[in-house]
Amino acid sequence: MPARSKAQQKAAGAALSARRGEMPKSKLKGASKEMAESMTEKQLEDFARGSTKGKPDHVD
């Protein structure tokens, strides 16, 4: 399931980076912190993948 907005995609990318050890988990906040704790690496990849073209900045 791909992200529905640019903000979701960015948060998933940050969570994936922390999950892989490329950045410390302590730097995560908000949605990215919750995503890192509750989603698998595969789910995060699916959310972070794809183009941001045509996506809204935020979803209500």
CHARMM-style PDB file with segment names, atoms N, HN, CA, C and O in Angstrom:
ATOM      1  N   MET     1       0.841  -1.171   0.000  1.00  0.00      PROA
ATOM      2  CA  MET     1       0.000   0.000   0.000  1.00  0.00      PROA
ATOM      3  C   MET     1       0.891   1.242   0.000  1.00  0.00      PROA
ATOM      4  O   MET     1       1.602   1.486   0.975  1.00  0.00      PROA
ATOM      5  N   PRO     2       0.865   2.011  -1.052  1.00  0.00      PROA
ATOM      6  CA  PRO     2       1.703   3.209  -1.101  1.00  0.00      PROA
ATOM      7  C   PRO     2       1.145   4.336  -0.242  1.00  0.00      PROA
ATOM      8  O   PRO     2      -0.036   4.354   0.104  1.00  0.00      PROA
ATOM      9  N   ALA     3       2.018   5.267   0.089  1.00  0.00      PROA
ATOM     10  HN  ALA     3       2.977   5.252  -0.192  1.00  0.00      PROA
ATOM     11  CA  ALA     3       1.608   6.434   0.867  1.00  0.00      PROA
ATOM     12  C   ALA     3       0.629   7.276   0.069  1.00  0.00      PROA
ATOM     13  O   ALA     3       0.704   7.335  -1.159  1.00  0.00      PROA
ATOM     14  N   ARG     4      -0.293   7.930   0.775  1.00  0.00      PROA
ATOM     15  HN  ARG     4      -0.353   7.882   1.772  1.00  0.00      PROA
ATOM     16  CA  ARG     4      -1.293   8.766   0.113  1.00  0.00      PROA
ATOM     17  C   ARG     4      -0.873  10.226   0.037  1.00  0.00      PROA
ATOM     18  O   ARG     4      -1.509  11.014  -0.664  1.00  0.00      PROA
ATOM     19  N   SER     5       0.195  10.604   0.752  1.00  0.00      PROA
ATOM     20  HN  SER     5       0.712   9.964   1.322  1.00  0.00      PROA
ATOM     21  CA  SER     5       0.652  11.988   0.713  1.00  0.00      PROA
ATOM     22  C   SER     5       2.172  12.040   0.804  1.00  0.00      PROA
ATOM     23  O   SER     5       2.824  11.055   1.153  1.00  0.00      PROA
ATOM     24  N   LYS     6       2.718  13.204   0.485  1.00  0.00      PROA
ATOM     25  HN  LYS     6       2.188  14.003   0.202  1.00  0.00      PROA
ATOM     26  CA  LYS     6       4.162  13.403   0.571  1.00  0.00      PROA
ATOM     27  C   LYS     6       4.637  13.272   2.019  1.00  0.00      PROA
ATOM     28  O   LYS     6       5.720  12.745   2.275  1.00  0.00      PROA
ATOM     29  N   ALA     7       3.828  13.749   2.961  1.00  0.00      PROA
ATOM     30  HN  ALA     7       2.948  14.177   2.754  1.00  0.00      PROA
ATOM     31  CA  ALA     7       4.204  13.689   4.377  1.00  0.00      PROA
ATOM     32  C   ALA     7       4.284  12.243   4.857  1.00  0.00      PROA
ATOM     33  O   ALA     7       5.208  11.892   5.591  1.00  0.00      PROA
ATOM     34  N   GLN     8       3.338  11.400   4.459  1.00  0.00      PROA
ATOM     35  HN  GLN     8       2.587  11.685   3.862  1.00  0.00      PROA
ATOM     36  CA  GLN     8       3.369   9.986   4.832  1.00  0.00      PROA
ATOM     37  C   GLN     8       4.603   9.314   4.241  1.00  0.00      PROA
ATOM     38  O   GLN     8       5.264   8.518   4.907  1.00  0.00      PROA
ATOM     39  N   GLN     9       4.904   9.633   3.010  1.00  0.00      PROA
ATOM     40  HN  GLN     9       4.367  10.279   2.468  1.00  0.00      PROA
ATOM     41  CA  GLN     9       6.041   9.023   2.337  1.00  0.00      PROA
ATOM     42  C   GLN     9       7.356   9.425   3.008  1.00  0.00      PROA
ATOM     43  O   GLN     9       8.259   8.604   3.170  1.00  0.00      PROA
ATOM     44  N   LYS    10       7.449  10.675   3.386  1.00  0.00      PROA
ATOM     45  HN  LYS    10       6.716  11.342   3.253  1.00  0.00      PROA
ATOM     46  CA  LYS    10       8.658  11.168   4.049  1.00  0.00      PROA
ATOM     47  C   LYS    10       8.819  10.519   5.429  1.00  0.00      PROA
ATOM     48  O   LYS    10       9.926  10.135   5.805  1.00  0.00      PROA
ATOM     49  N   ALA    11       7.732  10.396   6.177  1.00  0.00      PROA
ATOM     50  HN  ALA    11       6.832  10.708   5.871  1.00  0.00      PROA
ATOM     51  CA  ALA    11       7.773   9.768   7.495  1.00  0.00      PROA
ATOM     52  C   ALA    11       8.159   8.293   7.380  1.00  0.00      PROA
ATOM     53  O   ALA    11       8.928   7.786   8.197  1.00  0.00      PROA
ATOM     54  N   ALA    12       7.633   7.614   6.381  1.00  0.00      PROA
ATOM     55  HN  ALA    12       7.009   8.026   5.718  1.00  0.00      PROA
ATOM     56  CA  ALA    12       7.968   6.206   6.177  1.00  0.00      PROA
ATOM     57  C   ALA    12       9.441   6.045   5.814  1.00  0.00      PROA
ATOM     58  O   ALA    12      10.092   5.099   6.256  1.00  0.00      PROA
ATOM     59  N   GLY    13       9.959   6.955   5.020  1.00  0.00      PROA
ATOM     60  HN  GLY    13       9.430   7.724   4.661  1.00  0.00      PROA
ATOM     61  CA  GLY    13      11.379   6.911   4.652  1.00  0.00      PROA
ATOM     62  C   GLY    13      12.283   7.104   5.861  1.00  0.00      PROA
ATOM     63  O   GLY    13      13.299   6.423   5.996  1.00  0.00      PROA
ATOM     64  N   ALA    14      11.919   8.021   6.730  1.00  0.00      PROA
ATOM     65  HN  ALA    14      11.094   8.575   6.620  1.00  0.00      PROA
ATOM     66  CA  ALA    14      12.707   8.249   7.945  1.00  0.00      PROA
ATOM     67  C   ALA    14      12.639   7.026   8.864  1.00  0.00      PROA
ATOM     68  O   ALA    14      13.653   6.621   9.433  1.00  0.00      PROA
ATOM     69  N   ALA    15      11.459   6.444   9.010  1.00  0.00      PROA
ATOM     70  HN  ALA    15      10.636   6.773   8.548  1.00  0.00      PROA
ATOM     71  CA  ALA    15      11.297   5.261   9.855  1.00  0.00      PROA
ATOM     72  C   ALA    15      12.089   4.085   9.288  1.00  0.00      PROA
ATOM     73  O   ALA    15      12.705   3.329  10.040  1.00  0.00      PROA
ATOM     74  N   LEU    16      12.072   3.932   7.976  1.00  0.00      PROA
ATOM     75  HN  LEU    16      11.571   4.545   7.366  1.00  0.00      PROA
ATOM     76  CA  LEU    16      12.818   2.853   7.331  1.00  0.00      PROA
ATOM     77  C   LEU    16      14.316   3.036   7.544  1.00  0.00      PROA
ATOM     78  O   LEU    16      15.031   2.068   7.801  1.00  0.00      PROA
ATOM     79  N   SER    17      14.784   4.255   7.439  1.00  0.00      PROA
ATOM     80  HN  SER    17      14.202   5.041   7.230  1.00  0.00      PROA
ATOM     81  CA  SER    17      16.196   4.557   7.660  1.00  0.00      PROA
ATOM     82  C   SER    17      16.616   4.193   9.083  1.00  0.00      PROA
ATOM     83  O   SER    17      17.686   3.623   9.294  1.00  0.00      PROA
ATOM     84  N   ALA    18      15.778   4.522  10.046  1.00  0.00      PROA
ATOM     85  HN  ALA    18      14.908   4.985   9.875  1.00  0.00      PROA
ATOM     86  CA  ALA    18      16.084   4.193  11.440  1.00  0.00      PROA
ATOM     87  C   ALA    18      16.017   2.684  11.674  1.00  0.00      PROA
ATOM     88  O   ALA    18      16.837   2.128  12.405  1.00  0.00      PROA
ATOM     89  N   ARG    19      15.049   2.031  11.058  1.00  0.00      PROA
ATOM     90  HN  ARG    19      14.383   2.482  10.464  1.00  0.00      PROA
ATOM     91  CA  ARG    19      14.894   0.573  11.198  1.00  0.00      PROA
ATOM     92  C   ARG    19      16.140  -0.145  10.671  1.00  0.00      PROA
ATOM     93  O   ARG    19      16.558  -1.161  11.226  1.00  0.00      PROA
ATOM     94  N   ARG    20      16.727   0.390   9.601  1.00  0.00      PROA
ATOM     95  HN  ARG    20      16.387   1.215   9.150  1.00  0.00      PROA
ATOM     96  CA  ARG    20      17.914  -0.223   8.988  1.00  0.00      PROA
ATOM     97  C   ARG    20      19.214   0.176   9.692  1.00  0.00      PROA
ATOM     98  O   ARG    20      20.281  -0.340   9.359  1.00  0.00      PROA
ATOM     99  N   GLY    21      19.131   1.093  10.666  1.00  0.00      PROA
ATOM    100  HN  GLY    21      18.264   1.512  10.936  1.00  0.00      PROA
ATOM    101  CA  GLY    21      20.317   1.503  11.407  1.00  0.00      PROA
ATOM    102  C   GLY    21      21.102   2.610  10.742  1.00  0.00      PROA
ATOM    103  O   GLY    21      22.233   2.888  11.142  1.00  0.00      PROA
ATOM    104  N   GLU    22      20.530   3.252   9.732  1.00  0.00      PROA
ATOM    105  HN  GLU    22      19.611   3.027   9.406  1.00  0.00      PROA
ATOM    106  CA  GLU    22      21.222   4.327   9.031  1.00  0.00      PROA
ATOM    107  C   GLU    22      21.139   5.650   9.782  1.00  0.00      PROA
ATOM    108  O   GLU    22      21.915   6.568   9.514  1.00  0.00      PROA
ATOM    109  N   MET    23      20.206   5.752  10.718  1.00  0.00      PROA
ATOM    110  HN  MET    23      19.576   5.006  10.936  1.00  0.00      PROA
ATOM    111  CA  MET    23      20.083   6.923  11.587  1.00  0.00      PROA
ATOM    112  C   MET    23      19.553   6.442  12.930  1.00  0.00      PROA
ATOM    113  O   MET    23      18.851   5.433  12.986  1.00  0.00      PROA
ATOM    114  N   PRO    24      19.872   7.139  14.008  1.00  0.00      PROA
ATOM    115  CA  PRO    24      19.403   6.688  15.325  1.00  0.00      PROA
ATOM    116  C   PRO    24      17.886   6.853  15.484  1.00  0.00      PROA
ATOM    117  O   PRO    24      17.305   7.841  15.034  1.00  0.00      PROA
ATOM    118  N   LYS    25      17.267   5.877  16.126  1.00  0.00      PROA
ATOM    119  HN  LYS    25      17.739   5.074  16.491  1.00  0.00      PROA
ATOM    120  CA  LYS    25      15.823   5.936  16.363  1.00  0.00      PROA
ATOM    121  C   LYS    25      15.455   7.106  17.269  1.00  0.00      PROA
ATOM    122  O   LYS    25      14.315   7.570  17.250  1.00  0.00      PROA
ATOM    123  N   SER    26      16.400   7.580  18.052  1.00  0.00      PROA
ATOM    124  HN  SER    26      17.326   7.203  18.068  1.00  0.00      PROA
ATOM    125  CA  SER    26      16.128   8.697  18.952  1.00  0.00      PROA
ATOM    126  C   SER    26      15.846   9.997  18.198  1.00  0.00      PROA
ATOM    127  O   SER    26      15.281  10.929  18.770  1.00  0.00      PROA
ATOM    128  N   LYS    27      16.229  10.071  16.927  1.00  0.00      PROA
ATOM    129  HN  LYS    27      16.688   9.314  16.462  1.00  0.00      PROA
ATOM    130  CA  LYS    27      15.974  11.275  16.126  1.00  0.00      PROA
ATOM    131  C   LYS    27      14.556  11.311  15.565  1.00  0.00      PROA
ATOM    132  O   LYS    27      14.111  12.354  15.085  1.00  0.00      PROA
ATOM    133  N   LEU    28      13.845  10.196  15.618  1.00  0.00      PROA
ATOM    134  HN  LEU    28      14.206   9.349  16.008  1.00  0.00      PROA
ATOM    135  CA  LEU    28      12.490  10.141  15.081  1.00  0.00      PROA
ATOM    136  C   LEU    28      11.511  10.829  16.010  1.00  0.00      PROA
ATOM    137  O   LEU    28      11.667  10.794  17.231  1.00  0.00      PROA
ATOM    138  N   LYS    29      10.483  11.466  15.416  1.00  0.00      PROA
ATOM    139  HN  LYS    29      10.356  11.494  14.425  1.00  0.00      PROA
ATOM    140  CA  LYS    29       9.409  12.045  16.212  1.00  0.00      PROA
ATOM    141  C   LYS    29       8.091  11.853  15.482  1.00  0.00      PROA
ATOM    142  O   LYS    29       8.058  11.631  14.271  1.00  0.00      PROA
ATOM    143  N   GLY    30       7.033  11.939  16.220  1.00  0.00      PROA
ATOM    144  HN  GLY    30       7.059  12.119  17.203  1.00  0.00      PROA
ATOM    145  CA  GLY    30       5.691  11.902  15.645  1.00  0.00      PROA
ATOM    146  C   GLY    30       5.381  10.632  14.885  1.00  0.00      PROA
ATOM    147  O   GLY    30       5.594   9.524  15.378  1.00  0.00      PROA
ATOM    148  N   ALA    31       4.870  10.810  13.667  1.00  0.00      PROA
ATOM    149  HN  ALA    31       4.697  11.710  13.266  1.00  0.00      PROA
ATOM    150  CA  ALA    31       4.397   9.690  12.860  1.00  0.00      PROA
ATOM    151  C   ALA    31       5.520   8.722  12.500  1.00  0.00      PROA
ATOM    152  O   ALA    31       5.309   7.509  12.489  1.00  0.00      PROA
ATOM    153  N   SER    32       6.704   9.239  12.207  1.00  0.00      PROA
ATOM    154  HN  SER    32       6.875  10.224  12.216  1.00  0.00      PROA
ATOM    155  CA  SER    32       7.798   8.354  11.821  1.00  0.00      PROA
ATOM    156  C   SER    32       8.206   7.446  12.981  1.00  0.00      PROA
ATOM    157  O   SER    32       8.579   6.294  12.761  1.00  0.00      PROA
ATOM    158  N   LYS    33       8.139   7.949  14.199  1.00  0.00      PROA
ATOM    159  HN  LYS    33       7.836   8.885  14.378  1.00  0.00      PROA
ATOM    160  CA  LYS    33       8.463   7.142  15.372  1.00  0.00      PROA
ATOM    161  C   LYS    33       7.434   6.017  15.548  1.00  0.00      PROA
ATOM    162  O   LYS    33       7.790   4.871  15.820  1.00  0.00      PROA
ATOM    163  N   GLU    34       6.168   6.364  15.389  1.00  0.00      PROA
ATOM    164  HN  GLU    34       5.878   7.295  15.169  1.00  0.00      PROA
ATOM    165  CA  GLU    34       5.107   5.360  15.498  1.00  0.00      PROA
ATOM    166  C   GLU    34       5.227   4.314  14.386  1.00  0.00      PROA
ATOM    167  O   GLU    34       5.042   3.121  14.627  1.00  0.00      PROA
ATOM    168  N   MET    35       5.537   4.769  13.168  1.00  0.00      PROA
ATOM    169  HN  MET    35       5.687   5.738  12.972  1.00  0.00      PROA
ATOM    170  CA  MET    35       5.684   3.841  12.046  1.00  0.00      PROA
ATOM    171  C   MET    35       6.826   2.862  12.282  1.00  0.00      PROA
ATOM    172  O   MET    35       6.688   1.672  12.000  1.00  0.00      PROA
ATOM    173  N   ALA    36       7.944   3.344  12.792  1.00  0.00      PROA
ATOM    174  HN  ALA    36       8.056   4.311  13.021  1.00  0.00      PROA
ATOM    175  CA  ALA    36       9.110   2.494  13.026  1.00  0.00      PROA
ATOM    176  C   ALA    36       8.801   1.398  14.041  1.00  0.00      PROA
ATOM    177  O   ALA    36       9.329   0.290  13.945  1.00  0.00      PROA
ATOM    178  N   GLU    37       7.950   1.708  15.009  1.00  0.00      PROA
ATOM    179  HN  GLU    37       7.522   2.609  15.087  1.00  0.00      PROA
ATOM    180  CA  GLU    37       7.624   0.749  16.053  1.00  0.00      PROA
ATOM    181  C   GLU    37       6.543  -0.235  15.629  1.00  0.00      PROA
ATOM    182  O   GLU    37       6.544  -1.383  16.075  1.00  0.00      PROA
ATOM    183  N   SER    38       5.616   0.198  14.768  1.00  0.00      PROA
ATOM    184  HN  SER    38       5.615   1.130  14.406  1.00  0.00      PROA
ATOM    185  CA  SER    38       4.445  -0.629  14.494  1.00  0.00      PROA
ATOM    186  C   SER    38       4.443  -1.328  13.130  1.00  0.00      PROA
ATOM    187  O   SER    38       3.643  -2.239  12.917  1.00  0.00      PROA
ATOM    188  N   MET    39       5.312  -0.926  12.213  1.00  0.00      PROA
ATOM    189  HN  MET    39       5.961  -0.186  12.387  1.00  0.00      PROA
ATOM    190  CA  MET    39       5.283  -1.491  10.859  1.00  0.00      PROA
ATOM    191  C   MET    39       6.527  -2.330  10.595  1.00  0.00      PROA
ATOM    192  O   MET    39       7.585  -2.097  11.179  1.00  0.00      PROA
ATOM    193  N   THR    40       6.384  -3.308   9.706  1.00  0.00      PROA
ATOM    194  HN  THR    40       5.525  -3.498   9.231  1.00  0.00      PROA
ATOM    195  CA  THR    40       7.530  -4.128   9.319  1.00  0.00      PROA
ATOM    196  C   THR    40       8.367  -3.360   8.299  1.00  0.00      PROA
ATOM    197  O   THR    40       7.924  -2.354   7.744  1.00  0.00      PROA
ATOM    198  N   GLU    41       9.570  -3.844   8.063  1.00  0.00      PROA
ATOM    199  HN  GLU    41       9.931  -4.661   8.514  1.00  0.00      PROA
ATOM    200  CA  GLU    41      10.449  -3.185   7.096  1.00  0.00      PROA
ATOM    201  C   GLU    41       9.828  -3.229   5.694  1.00  0.00      PROA
ATOM    202  O   GLU    41       9.952  -2.268   4.935  1.00  0.00      PROA
ATOM    203  N   LYS    42       9.173  -4.317   5.354  1.00  0.00      PROA
ATOM    204  HN  LYS    42       9.072  -5.098   5.971  1.00  0.00      PROA
ATOM    205  CA  LYS    42       8.518  -4.453   4.051  1.00  0.00      PROA
ATOM    206  C   LYS    42       7.383  -3.431   3.899  1.00  0.00      PROA
ATOM    207  O   LYS    42       7.238  -2.818   2.841  1.00  0.00      PROA
ATOM    208  N   GLN    43       6.590  -3.253   4.943  1.00  0.00      PROA
ATOM    209  HN  GLN    43       6.708  -3.751   5.802  1.00  0.00      PROA
ATOM    210  CA  GLN    43       5.510  -2.267   4.902  1.00  0.00      PROA
ATOM    211  C   GLN    43       6.074  -0.857   4.736  1.00  0.00      PROA
ATOM    212  O   GLN    43       5.530  -0.051   3.980  1.00  0.00      PROA
ATOM    213  N   LEU    44       7.155  -0.566   5.438  1.00  0.00      PROA
ATOM    214  HN  LEU    44       7.597  -1.220   6.051  1.00  0.00      PROA
ATOM    215  CA  LEU    44       7.780   0.753   5.325  1.00  0.00      PROA
ATOM    216  C   LEU    44       8.332   0.985   3.916  1.00  0.00      PROA
ATOM    217  O   LEU    44       8.226   2.086   3.377  1.00  0.00      PROA
ATOM    218  N   GLU    45       8.921  -0.058   3.323  1.00  0.00      PROA
ATOM    219  HN  GLU    45       9.007  -0.953   3.761  1.00  0.00      PROA
ATOM    220  CA  GLU    45       9.419   0.053   1.952  1.00  0.00      PROA
ATOM    221  C   GLU    45       8.281   0.385   0.992  1.00  0.00      PROA
ATOM    222  O   GLU    45       8.418   1.250   0.126  1.00  0.00      PROA
ATOM    223  N   ASP    46       7.163  -0.308   1.156  1.00  0.00      PROA
ATOM    224  HN  ASP    46       7.052  -1.010   1.860  1.00  0.00      PROA
ATOM    225  CA  ASP    46       6.014  -0.067   0.286  1.00  0.00      PROA
ATOM    226  C   ASP    46       5.495   1.360   0.428  1.00  0.00      PROA
ATOM    227  O   ASP    46       5.121   1.992  -0.560  1.00  0.00      PROA
ATOM    228  N   PHE    47       5.473   1.862   1.654  1.00  0.00      PROA
ATOM    229  HN  PHE    47       5.777   1.349   2.457  1.00  0.00      PROA
ATOM    230  CA  PHE    47       4.983   3.219   1.902  1.00  0.00      PROA
ATOM    231  C   PHE    47       5.944   4.263   1.334  1.00  0.00      PROA
ATOM    232  O   PHE    47       5.501   5.271   0.784  1.00  0.00      PROA
ATOM    233  N   ALA    48       7.232   4.037   1.456  1.00  0.00      PROA
ATOM    234  HN  ALA    48       7.591   3.217   1.903  1.00  0.00      PROA
ATOM    235  CA  ALA    48       8.224   5.022   1.049  1.00  0.00      PROA
ATOM    236  C   ALA    48       8.495   4.996  -0.457  1.00  0.00      PROA
ATOM    237  O   ALA    48       9.022   5.964  -1.005  1.00  0.00      PROA
ATOM    238  N   ARG    49       8.145   3.913  -1.121  1.00  0.00      PROA
ATOM    239  HN  ARG    49       7.717   3.127  -0.676  1.00  0.00      PROA
ATOM    240  CA  ARG    49       8.439   3.740  -2.537  1.00  0.00      PROA
ATOM    241  C   ARG    49       7.535   4.615  -3.404  1.00  0.00      PROA
ATOM    242  O   ARG    49       6.423   4.969  -3.014  1.00  0.00      PROA
ATOM    243  N   GLY    50       8.037   4.951  -4.579  1.00  0.00      PROA
ATOM    244  HN  GLY    50       8.940   4.664  -4.896  1.00  0.00      PROA
ATOM    245  CA  GLY    50       7.213   5.631  -5.575  1.00  0.00      PROA
ATOM    246  C   GLY    50       7.479   7.115  -5.678  1.00  0.00      PROA
ATOM    247  O   GLY    50       8.234   7.700  -4.901  1.00  0.00      PROA
ATOM    248  N   SER    51       6.849   7.684  -6.639  1.00  0.00      PROA
ATOM    249  HN  SER    51       6.235   7.209  -7.270  1.00  0.00      PROA
ATOM    250  CA  SER    51       7.009   9.103  -6.925  1.00  0.00      PROA
ATOM    251  C   SER    51       6.098   9.952  -6.039  1.00  0.00      PROA
ATOM    252  O   SER    51       5.021   9.512  -5.637  1.00  0.00      PROA
ATOM    253  N   THR    52       6.533  11.147  -5.748  1.00  0.00      PROA
ATOM    254  HN  THR    52       7.408  11.505  -6.075  1.00  0.00      PROA
ATOM    255  CA  THR    52       5.703  12.083  -4.994  1.00  0.00      PROA
ATOM    256  C   THR    52       4.889  12.964  -5.936  1.00  0.00      PROA
ATOM    257  O   THR    52       4.065  13.764  -5.495  1.00  0.00      PROA
ATOM    258  N   LYS    53       5.125  12.812  -7.220  1.00  0.00      PROA
ATOM    259  HN  LYS    53       5.795  12.162  -7.579  1.00  0.00      PROA
ATOM    260  CA  LYS    53       4.440  13.637  -8.216  1.00  0.00      PROA
ATOM    261  C   LYS    53       2.929  13.391  -8.148  1.00  0.00      PROA
ATOM    262  O   LYS    53       2.470  12.250  -8.205  1.00  0.00      PROA
ATOM    263  N   GLY    54       2.181  14.462  -8.029  1.00  0.00      PROA
ATOM    264  HN  GLY    54       2.553  15.388  -7.983  1.00  0.00      PROA
ATOM    265  CA  GLY    54       0.728  14.376  -7.999  1.00  0.00      PROA
ATOM    266  C   GLY    54       0.127  14.080  -6.639  1.00  0.00      PROA
ATOM    267  O   GLY    54      -1.095  14.065  -6.494  1.00  0.00      PROA
ATOM    268  N   LYS    55       0.965  13.843  -5.639  1.00  0.00      PROA
ATOM    269  HN  LYS    55       1.958  13.855  -5.757  1.00  0.00      PROA
ATOM    270  CA  LYS    55       0.447  13.587  -4.292  1.00  0.00      PROA
ATOM    271  C   LYS    55       0.290  14.892  -3.538  1.00  0.00      PROA
ATOM    272  O   LYS    55       1.097  15.807  -3.704  1.00  0.00      PROA
ATOM    273  N   PRO    56      -0.744  14.990  -2.707  1.00  0.00      PROA
ATOM    274  CA  PRO    56      -0.893  16.198  -1.889  1.00  0.00      PROA
ATOM    275  C   PRO    56       0.178  16.232  -0.797  1.00  0.00      PROA
ATOM    276  O   PRO    56       0.750  15.199  -0.451  1.00  0.00      PROA
ATOM    277  N   ASP    57       0.443  17.418  -0.261  1.00  0.00      PROA
ATOM    278  HN  ASP    57      -0.022  18.257  -0.542  1.00  0.00      PROA
ATOM    279  CA  ASP    57       1.421  17.536   0.815  1.00  0.00      PROA
ATOM    280  C   ASP    57       0.953  16.793   2.066  1.00  0.00      PROA
ATOM    281  O   ASP    57       1.743  16.112   2.720  1.00  0.00      PROA
ATOM    282  N   HSD    58      -0.325  16.924   2.395  1.00  0.00      PROA
ATOM    283  HN  HSD    58      -0.967  17.477   1.864  1.00  0.00      PROA
ATOM    284  CA  HSD    58      -0.903  16.270   3.576  1.00  0.00      PROA
ATOM    285  C   HSD    58      -2.279  15.732   3.230  1.00  0.00      PROA
ATOM    286  O   HSD    58      -2.950  16.232   2.326  1.00  0.00      PROA
ATOM    287  N   VAL    59      -2.692  14.699   3.966  1.00  0.00      PROA
ATOM    288  HN  VAL    59      -2.147  14.293   4.700  1.00  0.00      PROA
ATOM    289  CA  VAL    59      -4.025  14.126   3.827  1.00  0.00      PROA
ATOM    290  C   VAL    59      -4.744  14.349   5.135  1.00  0.00      PROA
ATOM    291  O   VAL    59      -4.159  14.183   6.206  1.00  0.00      PROA
ATOM    292  N   ASP    60      -6.010  14.724   5.061  1.00  0.00      PROA
ATOM    293  HN  ASP    60      -6.485  14.859   4.191  1.00  0.00      PROA
ATOM    294  CA  ASP    60      -6.782  14.979   6.275  1.00  0.00      PROA
ATOM    295  C   ASP    60      -6.986  13.727   7.086  1.00  0.00      PROA
ATOM    296  OT1 ASP    60      -7.617  13.771   8.141  1.00  0.00      PROA
TER     297      ASP     60
END
